[in-house]
Amino acid sequence: MNVLILCTGNSARSILAEALLNAMAQGRMQAYSAGSDPTGKVNPLALEVLAMEGIPTDGLSSKSWDAFSESDAPAMDLIITVCNNAAGEACPVWPGAPLRAHWGLPDPAAVQGDDEIRLKAFLDTAQALRKRFARLLGLPEDVIADRGALQQQLDSIGLMEEGAV
């Protein structure tokens, strides 16, 4: 299953999500990330959090979602938005009619304060994503194979509170 995680800037939440899902899925899913208005650089705190967790960061980059609507792009099975801006924007037409889910999270890059406060915001975002991906990856194969059942589960996961398991 190919999963595209979208955000506006593709520098923090979507980057964390791409790396976390790829690490957690262990080959069962392939995650990619992109943005509607990419910053062109990955937030250093996102890279720091991933390094702290021992997750590879090679190949992570801030890129436009246009790269995934081209004919040579991998076909997506699932599109997940992680910020409210990207959820409300008119997305490109994705070949194959992938499922869509919105898993909005606060932007850790917008947090003001000292280094400790900012790092904690990124750690909290990574933890919230990890919990949501654990639920996704824990779904039985029959649910994943049933588009309607999977959509219901994706919507439910998107409603998880950040502290929920």
C-alpha positions as CSV (number, residue, x, y, z in Angstrom):
1,M,0.0,0.0,0.0
2,N,1.4,3.4,-1.0
3,V,0.6,6.2,1.3
4,L,1.1,9.9,0.5
5,I,1.1,12.3,3.5
6,L,0.3,15.9,2.7
7,C,0.8,19.1,4.5
8,T,1.2,22.7,3.2
9,G,5.0,23.2,3.8
10,N,6.2,19.6,3.8
11,S,8.8,20.4,6.4
12,A,7.7,19.0,9.7
13,R,4.5,17.0,10.3
14,S,4.4,15.3,6.9
15,I,8.1,14.6,7.0
16,L,7.8,13.0,10.5
17,A,4.9,11.0,9.2
18,E,6.7,9.7,6.1
19,A,9.7,8.5,8.1
20,L,7.7,7.1,11.0
21,L,5.3,5.1,8.8
22,N,8.1,3.7,6.7
23,A,10.0,2.6,9.9
24,M,6.9,1.2,11.6
25,A,5.5,-0.6,8.5
26,Q,8.6,-2.6,7.9
27,G,7.8,-2.9,4.2
28,R,4.1,-3.5,4.5
29,M,3.4,0.1,3.4
30,Q,5.5,2.7,1.6
31,A,5.0,6.3,2.7
32,Y,5.8,9.4,0.8
33,S,5.3,13.1,1.8
34,A,4.7,16.3,-0.1
35,G,3.2,19.8,0.3
36,S,0.9,22.1,-1.6
37,D,3.4,25.0,-1.0
38,P,6.6,23.3,0.1
39,T,9.2,25.3,2.0
40,G,12.0,23.5,0.1
41,K,13.8,22.4,3.3
42,V,13.1,19.9,6.1
43,N,12.8,21.4,9.5
44,P,16.0,20.6,11.5
45,L,14.0,19.7,14.6
46,A,12.1,17.1,12.6
47,L,15.4,15.5,11.6
48,E,16.6,15.7,15.2
49,V,13.6,13.9,16.5
50,L,13.9,11.2,13.9
51,A,17.6,10.8,14.7
52,M,16.8,10.5,18.4
53,E,14.5,7.6,17.6
54,G,17.0,6.0,15.3
55,I,14.9,6.5,12.2
56,P,16.8,7.0,8.9
57,T,16.4,10.5,7.4
58,D,18.3,9.9,4.1
59,G,16.2,10.9,1.1
60,L,13.7,13.1,3.1
61,S,13.0,16.3,1.3
62,S,10.4,19.1,1.1
63,K,8.7,18.7,-2.3
64,S,5.5,19.6,-4.1
65,W,2.6,17.3,-4.3
66,D,2.7,17.9,-8.1
67,A,5.6,15.3,-8.2
68,F,3.0,12.6,-7.2
69,S,0.4,13.5,-9.8
70,E,2.8,12.9,-12.8
71,S,2.5,9.8,-14.9
72,D,5.7,8.2,-13.7
73,A,4.9,8.7,-10.0
74,P,3.9,5.7,-7.9
75,A,0.2,5.0,-7.7
76,M,-1.2,6.0,-4.3
77,D,-3.7,3.9,-2.3
78,L,-4.2,6.3,0.5
79,I,-3.8,10.1,0.9
80,I,-3.5,11.5,4.5
81,T,-3.5,15.2,5.2
82,V,-1.9,16.2,8.5
83,C,-2.6,19.9,8.5
84,N,-5.9,21.7,8.2
85,N,-4.7,24.0,5.3
86,A,-3.8,21.0,3.1
87,A,-7.1,19.3,4.0
88,G,-9.1,22.3,2.7
89,E,-7.1,22.9,-0.5
90,A,-8.1,21.6,-3.9
91,C,-5.8,18.6,-4.4
92,P,-4.6,17.3,-7.7
93,V,-6.6,14.5,-9.2
94,W,-4.8,11.3,-8.0
95,P,-4.9,8.4,-10.4
96,G,-6.6,5.3,-9.1
97,A,-9.0,7.1,-6.7
98,P,-7.1,6.6,-3.5
99,L,-8.8,6.7,-0.1
100,R,-8.4,10.0,1.7
101,A,-8.2,10.7,5.4
102,H,-7.6,13.8,7.5
103,W,-5.5,13.4,10.6
104,G,-4.9,17.1,11.6
105,L,-2.3,17.9,14.1
106,P,-0.9,21.2,15.4
107,D,2.1,22.5,13.6
108,P,5.2,22.0,15.8
109,A,7.2,24.4,13.6
110,A,4.8,27.2,14.7
111,V,5.6,26.7,18.4
112,Q,7.4,29.6,19.9
113,G,9.8,29.4,22.8
114,D,13.2,28.1,23.7
115,D,14.9,25.1,22.2
116,E,13.4,22.7,24.8
117,I,9.8,23.9,24.3
118,R,10.2,23.7,20.5
119,L,11.8,20.2,20.6
120,K,9.0,19.0,22.9
121,A,6.4,20.1,20.3
122,F,8.1,18.0,17.7
123,L,8.4,15.0,20.0
124,D,4.7,15.3,20.9
125,T,3.8,15.4,17.1
126,A,5.9,12.3,16.5
127,Q,4.2,10.5,19.4
128,A,0.7,11.4,18.1
129,L,1.7,10.1,14.6
130,R,3.2,7.0,16.0
131,K,-0.1,6.2,17.9
132,R,-2.2,6.7,14.8
133,F,0.1,4.6,12.6
134,A,0.1,1.9,15.3
135,R,-3.7,1.7,14.9
136,L,-3.5,1.7,11.2
137,L,-0.9,-1.0,11.1
138,G,-2.8,-3.1,13.6
139,L,-5.9,-3.3,11.5
140,P,-6.7,-6.8,10.3
141,E,-6.0,-7.7,6.7
142,D,-9.7,-8.1,5.9
143,V,-10.4,-4.5,7.0
144,I,-7.5,-3.2,5.0
145,A,-8.8,-5.1,1.9
146,D,-12.3,-3.7,2.3
147,R,-12.3,0.0,1.1
148,G,-15.5,0.9,3.1
149,A,-14.3,-0.7,6.3
150,L,-10.8,0.8,5.9
151,Q,-12.3,4.3,5.3
152,Q,-14.3,4.0,8.5
153,Q,-11.2,3.1,10.4
154,L,-9.1,5.9,8.8
155,D,-11.8,8.4,9.8
156,S,-11.8,7.0,13.4
157,I,-8.1,7.2,13.6
158,G,-8.2,10.8,12.5
159,L,-10.5,11.6,15.4
160,M,-8.1,10.2,18.0
161,E,-7.1,12.7,20.6
162,E,-3.3,13.1,20.9
163,G,-3.2,11.3,24.2
164,A,-5.4,8.4,23.1
165,V,-4.0,4.9,22.4
